[in-house]
Amino acid sequence: MSRALKLAALLALFATGAVLALSLAPASGSAQTETTTTTETTTTTEPTTTTVETTTTVEHTTTQRVTVPPRTTPTTTSSESSSSGTPTWVWVLLAILAVALVALIVVLATRGKGGGAIPPEERRRRLDGAVAGWAAQGWAIESQTEDSAVLRSGPQAMLISVDAAGHVSSRPLPPSGAPPSY
């Protein structure tokens, strides 16, 4: 596993942990609500001959503190307004995912850049090394070019080749006079 891929995996793991920590953290305070109650009483007295009106106003204020526990699971209702905005942890998560995506694109784009075409001298050196290995096992060189060689051992023939990236491959050839099989 390449170093860049390991780093991308580590960043993704860190992002997951940060999101879980932010979403499961309890609220640091409790909400307090104050309620004020006002009572007004009106009394009216009417004698038969004269009208006397007496009004008495009684005002009484009550303050009550209500402690609301923090919510453990978010609830939504249809009357909730969307103007409250997006929570900060969502933006943090999106930023982390964007950075991870950019890192992954860079890793995939640069992957294989060092494995492009190699110089002809290096291809020749790799071919010579492969041919020497087969020759040590009793194979003889029948013909050789810059990037391939045909080896023979009795009736068997083998083609050894080196591609532009420097990969060495070998495959058996059909016996002399036989039609090639595809």
C-alpha positions in Angstrom: 0.0 0.0 0.0 1.5 3.3 -1.0 2.2 6.0 1.5 -0.3 8.5 0.0 -3.1 5.8 0.1 -2.3 5.2 3.8 -2.4 8.9 4.5 -5.8 9.2 2.7 -7.2 6.3 4.8 -5.9 7.8 8.0 -7.5 11.2 7.1 -10.8 9.4 6.4 -10.6 7.6 9.8 -9.9 10.9 11.6 -12.8 12.5 9.9 -15.2 9.8 10.9 -14.0 10.0 14.5 -14.4 13.8 14.6 -17.9 13.6 13.2 -18.9 11.0 15.8 -17.4 13.0 18.6 -19.2 16.2 17.6 -22.5 14.5 17.1 -22.4 12.6 20.4 -21.1 15.4 22.7 -23.6 16.5 25.3 -24.7 20.2 25.5 -22.6 22.2 27.9 -25.5 24.1 29.5 -29.2 23.8 30.2 -32.0 26.0 29.0 -33.9 28.1 31.5 -37.4 29.4 31.0 -39.1 32.2 33.0 -42.9 32.4 33.1 -44.7 35.5 34.3 -48.4 35.2 35.2 -50.6 38.3 35.7 -54.0 38.1 37.3 -56.6 40.9 37.1 -59.9 40.9 39.1 -62.8 43.3 38.5 -65.7 43.6 40.9 -68.8 45.6 40.1 -71.6 46.5 42.6 -74.9 47.9 41.5 -77.5 49.2 44.1 -81.0 49.7 42.9 -81.2 53.4 43.1 -77.6 54.5 42.5 -74.9 53.0 40.5 -71.6 52.7 42.2 -68.8 51.1 40.3 -65.8 49.8 42.1 -62.9 48.3 40.3 -60.1 46.4 42.1 -57.0 45.3 40.2 -54.8 42.7 41.7 -51.5 42.0 40.1 -49.5 38.9 41.0 -46.2 37.9 39.3 -44.9 34.4 39.5 -41.4 33.4 38.3 -40.8 29.7 37.6 -37.5 28.2 36.4 -37.7 25.1 34.3 -34.6 23.1 33.5 -34.7 21.4 30.1 -32.4 18.3 29.7 -30.3 18.2 26.5 -31.7 16.4 23.6 -30.1 13.0 22.9 -31.7 12.5 19.5 -32.6 15.3 17.1 -36.2 15.7 16.3 -37.8 17.6 13.5 -41.3 18.9 13.0 -43.0 20.2 10.0 -43.3 23.7 11.6 -39.6 24.1 11.9 -38.1 26.8 9.8 -35.2 26.1 7.4 -33.8 29.6 8.2 -32.0 28.2 11.3 -29.0 27.3 9.1 -26.8 24.3 8.7 -25.0 23.1 11.8 -21.2 23.7 12.0 -20.4 20.0 12.2 -22.0 19.4 8.8 -19.7 22.0 7.2 -16.7 20.5 8.9 -17.6 17.0 7.6 -18.1 18.4 4.1 -14.7 20.1 4.2 -12.9 17.0 5.4 -14.6 14.9 2.7 -13.6 17.5 0.1 -10.0 17.3 1.2 -10.0 13.5 1.2 -11.5 13.5 -2.4 -8.8 15.9 -3.6 -6.1 13.7 -2.0 -7.6 10.6 -3.6 -7.7 12.3 -7.1 -4.1 13.4 -6.7 -3.0 9.9 -5.6 -4.8 8.3 -8.6 -3.6 10.9 -11.0 0.1 10.5 -10.0 -0.1 6.7 -9.8 2.0 5.1 -12.4 3.8 8.4 -13.4 7.1 6.9 -12.4 6.4 3.7 -14.3 6.4 5.3 -17.8 8.8 4.5 -20.6 12.3 3.6 -19.4 15.5 4.2 -21.4 16.5 1.6 -24.0 19.7 0.8 -22.0 17.6 -0.2 -18.9 15.3 -2.3 -21.1 18.3 -4.1 -22.6 19.7 -4.7 -19.1 16.5 -6.3 -17.9 16.2 -8.5 -21.1 19.8 -9.6 -20.6 19.1 -10.5 -17.0 16.0 -12.6 -17.9 17.9 -14.3 -20.8 20.7 -15.2 -18.4 18.3 -16.8 -16.0 16.8 -19.0 -18.7 20.2 -19.8 -20.1 21.3 -21.0 -16.7 18.4 -23.5 -16.9 19.7 -24.9 -20.2 18.0 -22.7 -22.8 20.0 -21.4 -25.8 19.6 -18.0 -27.5 18.2 -18.4 -31.0 17.8 -14.7 -31.8 17.7 -11.4 -29.9 16.6 -7.8 -30.6 16.7 -4.7 -28.4 13.5 -5.7 -26.5 13.0 -9.4 -27.1 14.8 -12.7 -27.4 13.8 -16.2 -28.7 15.2 -19.1 -26.7 15.2 -22.7 -27.6 15.6 -25.9 -25.5 15.1 -29.0 -27.8 11.8 -28.7 -29.6 10.5 -26.0 -27.2 10.8 -22.3 -28.0 10.2 -19.4 -25.6 9.8 -15.6 -26.4 11.2 -13.2 -23.7 10.2 -9.6 -24.1 10.5 -6.3 -22.2 7.7 -3.6 -22.7 8.2 0.1 -22.6 7.5 0.2 -18.8 10.2 -2.3 -18.2 8.0 -5.3 -17.4 9.6 -8.6 -18.5 7.3 -11.3 -19.9 7.8 -14.8 -21.4 5.5 -17.0 -23.4 6.0 -20.3 -25.1 6.1 -20.4 -28.9 4.7 -23.2 -31.0 7.1 -25.8 -32.3 8.8 -25.1 -35.7 6.5 -25.8 -38.6 3.3 -25.9 -36.5 0.7 -23.2 -37.1 0.3 -20.7 -34.3 -2.5 -21.2 -31.8 -4.6 -18.3 -30.7 
